[in-house]
Structures are given as C-alpha cells and as structure tokens.
Amino acid sequence: MWQGSFVTAGGGQELSAWRTLHSIPPTEAANTELQEMSIPQFLLKGSVVVSAVVALLTNFSVLLCFTQSAELRSHVPGIFTLNLSISNVILALINMPATFLGVASSAKPLRDPLCRAVSFTETFITCNAMLSMAALSVDRWVAVVFPLRYSSKMRYRDALVIVSYSWLHSFTFSLIQLMMGWGAYSHTYASCTLHLDAEAASHRSAYVTFTALFHCSSFALCLFVLCFAYLKVLRVARSHCKRIDVITVQTLLLLVDIHPSVKERCLAQQRKRRRRAAKKISIFIGSFIICFSPYVITRLVELLPSVDVPRHWGIATKCLVYAKASSDPFVYCLLRHQYRKILVNVICRIVRKDHYFLSAHSTSSMWDTTDENFPKRIT
C-alpha cells in the first residue's frame, strides 16, 4: 500500500532516476523505504504492547490487594476503584490485542460479528472507566468538604447505586451502537470501534448526533465533575493549610530558644503541605485530559465531511487512551502506603514459601543421597 503511494504515474521515473544517480539497486532501495516507513508502525505496536502488559500487571496488583485486605473491601471508594480496575483489565485483554493486530497487519484483523462485539466492549468499558473516575472524585469531595456527614452521604449502598448507574449509562450507548450497526473496523484507528461504514452513509446525521452525544455525556460530563470536585477539595485543603501555618508560626514565635534548623524544617514542611494537594489534584485532572482529550477531539473533528485524519495520529490517540488504563493504578492506588504495604506483605509471603520449599527440597535430597550411600558404607 505504501509502495503504491510512492510510485505514481510521474513519480516512478523520478524514483528510478534517483536510484540511478545514487547507485542504489532497486531491491535495496525498496527495503530502505520499507524500513523507514515501518518505524512509526513499530513504535505504535510497541506502545500498544507495553500498555497492555503494564495495564494487566498493575490492575491485577490492585485486584490482588482487594482479595488480601478486608479493610479495602469495606471502604466505599474501594467499590469505584474495583470497578475501574476490572474495566482496565477487560480493555487490556480484549481491545488492546485487537488493536495490536490491526496495527501489525494494516488490515481488518477480525470478522464482522467479532469486530462488532469488540467495538461494543470498547464503548462500554471506556465510558464505564470515565464514570468511575468521576465517582472517585465525588467521593473525595464529600469526604473532604463534608467530613462529619460522609458516613451518611456516601454509604455502601449509595456506592453500589452509582456503579449501577455507570453500568446502565455505558450499556445504553453500547447497545444503541450495536443495534444501529455502528461498530466496525476503522482503518484510521486500526481497531474495532465506533465507526460508520460507507454502506450506511445514509444514517450519517444520526451517527454524528450519537457520537457527539456520547462524548458529551462521557468525557465532557466526567471532566466537569472532576474539575468541580477536585477544585473544591483543593480550596478546602488550602484553607486547612493556612490554619495549620498560622498555628505553626505562632508556636515558633513563642519558642524563642528553638534552634534555627528546627524552624527551617517546620517552614519547609509548611511549603511541602501546600504543594502536595495541588500536585495530587493536577495529576488526577491532568492525566484525564492528556490521555482522553486528543482521542475525543479527533473523533469529533473527523465528523466533518472535509476532514481526513492521518492513520498514525489516530492510532497514537488510541494509544494514549490505553496508557490511561496503565496509569490509573498508580494514580489512584499503588502509590498509597496502604496498597504498597499489602503488596509487600504478599511478596514476602511468596518469598518465604519459596525459600521454605527450596530448603525442604535440599534437605530431602541430602537425606536421599545419604540413604543411597548407606549400604555402600556398610559393605
């Protein structure tokens, strides 16, 4: 396909003249062109593979923490985190391999029924993951802004209702997409996704309306909830830091005989507290915008009839969405002390079992050798 795009009616003579001028054989020149053209494809394939492997390892680690800790399962945010991790695992097991096959073969990797099922899964999982992040932001907003009423405002039953709504919301759009036949292979994104075939061009106005509504009710809605909730959290955190700073400064002024290094350490802790909340919130909102906005904007721009999205750009935006599934466990779970402590305990138990097994095996082998040599010693 790429070779055909280079050898045109007037370009074939120029290409052969260039080869003759530089004394390059035709076969070597063709191989050079293929190698040059395969570099972006190689990078895109590598990014899909890395995203899939990291997403599986990290999200399975989060699920392992939930199986090993009753405390995590009892917390309300754990339901939203569990829903997000399961969505990321399904995305890594189904959609990422299908995209890898599409990038590697530059053609449709799956048959029509299976491709429609994969596109249904992608729409459902992507929307469900976004709504799970919005639910986590709402939970933290309630916990920080209304700490005394958190147990009554955010109960276990309320969390299950929110997750049920997330599933119903995602399933509705996925089912409409499946019934209208708008799930197919897209060469632009090298994956089975929301796509309008040339045969169904008569339904273009309905497809445009559905696509715009889907992204507004998923990406735009979740972005608004994230910004609203986390900015409220940041405002409360800064007010708390100001109160702590006033108390700290008053205490330092009363302690006249305190060493200057201790004062400097206290002031450094103040500055660190101010930056910590802003840093966390910028990670929550920034990772959402960086990973999802290029893909969503591209999907909305390609609805215009005169716009043709380059294939490499479309696949790159899809890889950014997959990168979000890989980074979510670090953003929401694995960097916390509680999750790290559980993982360390699990790893220590596994290492101890292996060490015990190896020591027992070596001891039994020593006794077997002794028993074999025992008759020889008697004789």
NUFI-772982 format. One line per 4 residues: number of its first residue (from 1); for each residue x, y, z of C-alpha. Coordinates in nm, 2 decimals. Example, Ala and Ser with C-alpha at 12.3 -4.5 7.8 and 13.67 -1.06 7.14 Angstrom:
REM NUFI-772982
1 = 1.23:-0.45:0.78 ~ 1.37:-0.11:0.71 $
REM end
This chain:
REM NUFI-772982
1 = 0.00:0.00:0.00 ~ 0.28:0.24:0.10 ~ 0.49:0.14:-0.21 ~ 0.19:0.21:-0.43 $
5 = 0.15:0.56:-0.29 ~ 0.51:0.65:-0.38 ~ 0.52:0.51:-0.73 ~ 0.27:0.73:-0.92 $
9 = 0.24:0.80:-1.29 ~ 0.50:1.07:-1.29 ~ 0.69:0.97:-0.97 ~ 0.81:0.63:-1.10 $
13 = 1.06:0.79:-1.34 ~ 1.19:1.03:-1.07 ~ 1.23:0.75:-0.83 ~ 1.42:0.54:-1.08 $
17 = 1.64:0.83:-1.17 ~ 1.72:0.90:-0.80 ~ 1.82:0.53:-0.76 ~ 2.04:0.55:-1.07 $
21 = 2.20:0.88:-0.96 ~ 2.29:0.74:-0.61 ~ 2.38:0.39:-0.75 ~ 2.14:0.21:-0.52 $
25 = 1.99:-0.12:-0.65 ~ 1.61:-0.13:-0.68 ~ 1.57:-0.41:-0.42 ~ 1.79:-0.23:-0.16 $
29 = 1.61:0.10:-0.22 ~ 1.27:-0.07:-0.17 ~ 1.39:-0.23:0.16 ~ 1.52:0.11:0.28 $
33 = 1.18:0.26:0.20 ~ 1.00:-0.02:0.39 ~ 1.23:0.02:0.69 ~ 1.18:0.39:0.70 $
37 = 0.80:0.36:0.68 ~ 0.79:0.08:0.94 ~ 0.95:0.29:1.22 ~ 0.62:0.47:1.32 $
41 = 0.44:0.14:1.29 ~ 0.70:-0.03:1.51 ~ 0.67:0.24:1.77 ~ 0.29:0.22:1.77 $
45 = 0.30:-0.16:1.81 ~ 0.55:-0.13:2.09 ~ 0.33:0.12:2.27 ~ 0.02:-0.10:2.25 $
49 = 0.22:-0.40:2.38 ~ 0.37:-0.20:2.67 ~ 0.03:-0.05:2.76 ~ -0.13:-0.40:2.76 $
53 = 0.14:-0.56:2.98 ~ 0.16:-0.27:3.23 ~ -0.22:-0.24:3.25 ~ -0.25:-0.62:3.32 $
57 = 0.02:-0.62:3.58 ~ -0.08:-0.31:3.77 ~ -0.45:-0.37:3.76 ~ -0.41:-0.73:3.87 $
61 = -0.20:-0.60:4.15 ~ -0.49:-0.38:4.26 ~ -0.73:-0.67:4.24 ~ -0.48:-0.88:4.45 $
65 = -0.48:-0.61:4.72 ~ -0.86:-0.62:4.74 ~ -0.86:-1.00:4.77 ~ -0.60:-0.98:5.05 $
69 = -0.75:-0.69:5.25 ~ -1.09:-0.69:5.41 ~ -1.04:-0.32:5.51 ~ -1.01:-0.22:5.14 $
73 = -1.32:-0.41:5.05 ~ -1.51:-0.24:5.34 ~ -1.43:0.11:5.22 ~ -1.68:0.29:4.99 $
77 = -1.41:0.42:4.75 ~ -1.29:0.06:4.70 ~ -1.61:-0.01:4.50 ~ -1.52:0.26:4.25 $
81 = -1.16:0.15:4.24 ~ -1.26:-0.21:4.19 ~ -1.49:-0.12:3.90 ~ -1.22:0.09:3.74 $
85 = -0.96:-0.19:3.77 ~ -1.19:-0.45:3.62 ~ -1.27:-0.22:3.33 ~ -0.90:-0.17:3.26 $
89 = -0.83:-0.54:3.27 ~ -1.11:-0.61:3.02 ~ -0.97:-0.34:2.80 ~ -0.62:-0.49:2.81 $
93 = -0.74:-0.84:2.75 ~ -0.98:-0.77:2.45 ~ -0.93:-0.43:2.29 ~ -0.56:-0.38:2.31 $
97 = -0.47:-0.72:2.14 ~ -0.73:-0.64:1.87 ~ -0.57:-0.30:1.81 ~ -0.22:-0.46:1.80 $
101 = -0.34:-0.70:1.53 ~ -0.48:-0.41:1.33 ~ -0.16:-0.21:1.35 ~ 0.06:-0.51:1.27 $
105 = -0.14:-0.63:0.97 ~ -0.27:-0.29:0.85 ~ -0.59:-0.46:0.77 ~ -0.91:-0.58:0.94 $
109 = -0.79:-0.84:1.20 ~ -1.13:-0.98:1.30 ~ -1.45:-1.09:1.13 ~ -1.76:-0.87:1.13 $
113 = -1.95:-1.03:1.43 ~ -1.64:-1.05:1.65 ~ -1.54:-0.69:1.55 ~ -1.88:-0.56:1.64 $
117 = -1.85:-0.74:1.98 ~ -1.51:-0.58:2.04 ~ -1.64:-0.23:1.95 ~ -1.93:-0.29:2.19 $
121 = -1.68:-0.37:2.46 ~ -1.47:-0.07:2.39 ~ -1.76:0.18:2.41 ~ -1.89:0.02:2.73 $
125 = -1.55:-0.01:2.90 ~ -1.43:0.34:2.81 ~ -1.75:0.51:2.93 ~ -1.76:0.30:3.25 $
129 = -1.40:0.39:3.33 ~ -1.46:0.76:3.29 ~ -1.77:0.75:3.51 ~ -1.57:0.55:3.77 $
133 = -1.31:0.83:3.78 ~ -1.59:1.09:3.82 ~ -1.73:0.88:4.11 ~ -1.40:0.87:4.28 $
137 = -1.37:1.25:4.26 ~ -1.72:1.29:4.40 ~ -1.63:1.06:4.69 ~ -1.32:1.26:4.78 $
141 = -1.52:1.58:4.75 ~ -1.78:1.46:5.00 ~ -1.50:1.32:5.23 ~ -1.31:1.65:5.24 $
145 = -1.59:1.91:5.23 ~ -1.84:1.72:5.45 ~ -1.62:1.50:5.67 ~ -1.88:1.48:5.96 $
149 = -2.16:1.38:5.72 ~ -1.96:1.15:5.50 ~ -2.09:0.82:5.66 ~ -2.45:0.93:5.59 $
153 = -2.39:1.09:5.25 ~ -2.17:0.81:5.10 ~ -2.28:0.47:5.22 ~ -2.20:0.13:5.07 $
157 = -2.55:0.12:4.92 ~ -2.51:0.46:4.76 ~ -2.18:0.35:4.60 ~ -2.35:0.04:4.46 $
161 = -2.62:0.27:4.31 ~ -2.36:0.49:4.15 ~ -2.18:0.19:4.00 ~ -2.51:0.05:3.87 $
165 = -2.59:0.38:3.70 ~ -2.24:0.38:3.55 ~ -2.30:0.04:3.40 ~ -2.65:0.13:3.28 $
169 = -2.53:0.45:3.12 ~ -2.24:0.27:2.94 ~ -2.46:-0.02:2.84 ~ -2.73:0.21:2.69 $
173 = -2.48:0.37:2.45 ~ -2.31:0.04:2.36 ~ -2.65:-0.12:2.29 ~ -2.76:0.16:2.06 $
177 = -2.43:0.14:1.88 ~ -2.47:-0.23:1.83 ~ -2.83:-0.21:1.72 ~ -2.76:0.06:1.47 $
181 = -2.46:-0.13:1.33 ~ -2.21:0.15:1.40 ~ -1.94:-0.08:1.54 ~ -1.69:-0.17:1.28 $
185 = -1.32:-0.17:1.19 ~ -1.17:0.17:1.14 ~ -0.85:0.20:0.94 ~ -0.78:0.53:1.10 $
189 = -0.75:0.39:1.45 ~ -0.66:0.03:1.34 ~ -0.92:-0.11:1.58 ~ -1.28:-0.22:1.60 $
193 = -1.45:0.09:1.74 ~ -1.74:0.33:1.69 ~ -1.73:0.37:1.31 ~ -1.97:0.44:1.02 $
197 = -1.93:0.22:0.72 ~ -1.96:0.35:0.37 ~ -2.27:0.13:0.31 ~ -2.45:0.31:0.60 $
201 = -2.38:0.66:0.48 ~ -2.75:0.74:0.47 ~ -2.75:0.74:0.85 ~ -2.47:0.99:0.88 $
205 = -2.68:1.26:1.06 ~ -2.79:1.01:1.32 ~ -2.44:0.88:1.36 ~ -2.30:1.24:1.41 $
209 = -2.56:1.31:1.67 ~ -2.50:0.99:1.85 ~ -2.12:1.04:1.85 ~ -2.14:1.39:1.98 $
213 = -2.39:1.30:2.25 ~ -2.18:1.00:2.36 ~ -1.86:1.20:2.41 ~ -2.05:1.49:2.58 $
217 = -2.22:1.25:2.82 ~ -1.90:1.06:2.90 ~ -1.58:1.27:2.85 ~ -1.73:1.62:2.89 $
221 = -1.95:1.53:3.18 ~ -1.67:1.35:3.37 ~ -1.42:1.63:3.30 ~ -1.67:1.88:3.45 $
225 = -1.73:1.66:3.76 ~ -1.35:1.61:3.80 ~ -1.28:1.98:3.78 ~ -1.57:2.08:4.01 $
229 = -1.50:1.82:4.28 ~ -1.12:1.84:4.29 ~ -1.11:2.22:4.28 ~ -1.35:2.22:4.58 $
233 = -1.11:1.98:4.75 ~ -0.81:2.20:4.67 ~ -0.99:2.50:4.82 ~ -1.06:2.32:5.14 $
237 = -0.71:2.18:5.16 ~ -0.56:2.53:5.12 ~ -0.78:2.67:5.39 ~ -0.67:2.39:5.63 $
241 = -0.30:2.45:5.54 ~ -0.35:2.82:5.62 ~ -0.49:2.74:5.96 ~ -0.20:2.50:6.03 $
245 = 0.05:2.75:5.91 ~ -0.09:3.02:6.15 ~ -0.07:2.78:6.44 ~ 0.29:2.67:6.34 $
249 = 0.41:3.03:6.31 ~ 0.26:3.13:6.64 ~ 0.42:2.83:6.81 ~ 0.76:2.92:6.66 $
253 = 0.73:3.27:6.78 ~ 0.66:3.15:7.13 ~ 0.96:2.91:7.13 ~ 1.24:3.17:7.15 $
257 = 1.51:2.92:7.23 ~ 1.44:2.69:6.94 ~ 1.72:2.60:6.71 ~ 1.72:2.78:6.37 $
261 = 1.74:2.44:6.19 ~ 1.42:2.32:6.35 ~ 1.24:2.64:6.25 ~ 1.36:2.60:5.89 $
265 = 1.24:2.24:5.89 ~ 0.89:2.34:6.01 ~ 0.87:2.61:5.74 ~ 0.98:2.35:5.48 $
269 = 0.70:2.12:5.60 ~ 0.46:2.40:5.55 ~ 0.56:2.46:5.19 ~ 0.55:2.09:5.12 $
273 = 0.20:2.06:5.26 ~ 0.08:2.35:5.03 ~ 0.23:2.18:4.72 ~ 0.11:1.83:4.80 $
277 = -0.26:1.88:4.75 ~ -0.21:2.09:4.43 ~ 0.02:1.82:4.29 ~ -0.22:1.53:4.35 $
281 = -0.52:1.72:4.20 ~ -0.31:1.82:3.90 ~ -0.22:1.46:3.84 ~ -0.59:1.35:3.87 $
285 = -0.72:1.61:3.62 ~ -0.41:1.63:3.40 ~ -0.38:1.26:3.33 ~ -0.75:1.25:3.24 $
289 = -0.71:1.55:3.00 ~ -0.38:1.43:2.84 ~ -0.49:1.08:2.78 ~ -0.86:1.13:2.67 $
293 = -0.88:1.47:2.51 ~ -0.67:1.41:2.19 ~ -0.88:1.10:2.11 ~ -1.22:1.27:2.18 $
297 = -1.13:1.58:1.99 ~ -1.01:1.37:1.70 ~ -1.33:1.17:1.70 ~ -1.54:1.49:1.70 $
301 = -1.33:1.66:1.43 ~ -1.35:1.37:1.19 ~ -1.73:1.40:1.19 ~ -1.68:1.70:0.95 $
305 = -1.70:1.57:0.59 ~ -1.39:1.75:0.47 ~ -1.16:1.63:0.74 ~ -0.93:1.32:0.69 $
309 = -0.75:1.21:1.00 ~ -0.40:1.06:0.94 ~ -0.37:0.70:1.04 ~ -0.07:0.74:1.26 $
313 = -0.23:1.02:1.45 ~ -0.55:0.82:1.50 ~ -0.36:0.52:1.64 ~ -0.14:0.75:1.86 $
317 = -0.45:0.89:2.02 ~ -0.58:0.54:2.08 ~ -0.25:0.45:2.25 ~ -0.30:0.75:2.48 $
321 = -0.63:0.61:2.59 ~ -0.47:0.27:2.65 ~ -0.19:0.45:2.85 ~ -0.46:0.58:3.09 $
325 = -0.56:0.22:3.17 ~ -0.19:0.16:3.26 ~ -0.15:0.47:3.47 ~ -0.48:0.45:3.67 $
329 = -0.35:0.20:3.93 ~ -0.06:0.43:4.01 ~ -0.27:0.75:4.01 ~ -0.54:0.61:4.24 $
333 = -0.40:0.31:4.43 ~ -0.05:0.17:4.41 ~ 0.13:0.49:4.53 ~ -0.06:0.49:4.85 $
337 = 0.10:0.35:5.16 ~ -0.19:0.11:5.23 ~ -0.17:-0.07:4.89 ~ 0.21:-0.08:4.90 $
341 = 0.21:-0.24:5.24 ~ -0.03:-0.51:5.12 ~ 0.18:-0.58:4.82 ~ 0.50:-0.60:5.02 $
345 = 0.33:-0.85:5.26 ~ 0.21:-1.07:4.97 ~ 0.56:-1.07:4.81 ~ 0.72:-1.15:5.15 $
349 = 0.48:-1.44:5.20 ~ 0.56:-1.58:4.85 ~ 0.93:-1.54:4.90 ~ 0.92:-1.72:5.24 $
353 = 0.72:-2.01:5.09 ~ 0.97:-2.04:4.80 ~ 1.26:-2.03:5.05 ~ 1.09:-2.29:5.27 $
357 = 1.02:-2.51:4.97 ~ 1.38:-2.49:4.84 ~ 1.52:-2.55:5.19 ~ 1.30:-2.85:5.24 $
361 = 1.38:-2.99:4.90 ~ 1.75:-2.95:4.96 ~ 1.72:-3.13:5.29 ~ 1.52:-3.42:5.15 $
365 = 1.78:-3.45:4.86 ~ 2.06:-3.47:5.12 ~ 1.88:-3.75:5.31 ~ 1.81:-3.94:4.99 $
369 = 2.18:-3.92:4.90 ~ 2.27:-4.04:5.24 ~ 2.03:-4.33:5.22 ~ 2.17:-4.44:4.89 $
373 = 2.53:-4.43:5.01 ~ 2.45:-4.61:5.34 ~ 2.47:-4.97:5.20 ~ 2.80:-4.89:5.04 $
377 = 2.94:-4.77:5.36 ~ 2.83:-5.10:5.53 ~ 2.99:-5.31:5.27 $
REM end
